[in-house]
Amino acid sequence: MEIGIKIKRLRLQLNLSQAELADRCELTKGYISQLENDLTSPSIATLRDILSALGTNLAEFFKVEEDRRVVFSADDFIEKHENGMLLKWIIPNAQKNEMEPVLVELLPGAATSVDYPHEGEEFGYVLEGKLCIELGSNKYVCKKGETFYYAADRAHNITNTGKTNAKFLWISTPPNF
């Protein structure tokens, strides 16, 4: 890791000169220059002082930034067909995230299997068709352009009650598909 380059980047983000940073840390401008050019290495105590002057700390400074993927295409989706239902996991490995979005298509009369009570919440947006959401002993109709949202603390499932295919975006948190 190039400590000097990271320190310089932080200093420049704060619009500080080397002399200003040096003054804040009771160091010399020459020392900051050598440090930023990786010609010297600071002690832990000195590095802590410099980072404090730059508004950060050792943990944040050495935190490894994950280069997380942000955009996904149809080539990344995973599909599963079962009992008149097409499930498309539209974010790969979403079960490792806080929420799991799935694109679901149900043939007329098809239904998701009953999901028993579990921790979390579920949200859906109906893209096509008409659904019946069964939540415990209650039933709710949800049509194209409408959304549903519920705590998953009761048995629940979703049925396509229309005469055409129904398609909806289903998001569960925490992931459970």
C-alpha positions, 0 to 999 in steps of 0.5 A: 500500500502506498501510504504517501499517495493516500495521504496526499489524496486526502490532503488535496481533498481538504484543500490543504497545502503540505505546510498547513498539514505539517503545522497541524501535526507539528511536523515539517513541510519537508517531512510531509513531502517525503512522506507523500513521495514514499521516501519515508514511513511514519510511526504509528503515532505520527500516522495517527496524528496526520490522519486525525488532522485529515479527518479520518482514522487508522481503521478508515485509512486502511479499510480495503475498498471493495470494488462492488459491481453496480450494474447487471445485465440480462446475461447475469440473471439466473432463471428457474422454471417450476410449476408455472412460475419463472423466477429470475434472480436479477442480482447475482449472489443477492442472498449475500446482500441485505435484500434480494430482488427477483423478477417473477412471472406466473402463468394464469392460475399458478402460485408461489409455494406457501412461505411460512413465517420468517423474519423480514419484509417483502415488497412487490411491484406488479408489472403485468396482470393481477395477483392475489396475495394471501397473508395469513387468513387475509387475501389482497388483490394487487393489479398492474401498477400497484405495489404490495408490502408486508411483514413476513411474520405469517404464512404467505403466497402469491397467486396469479388470478388473472387470465394472462401471465402476471409479472412482478418484481419481488424484493425480500429482506433479508434474502430468503429465495 
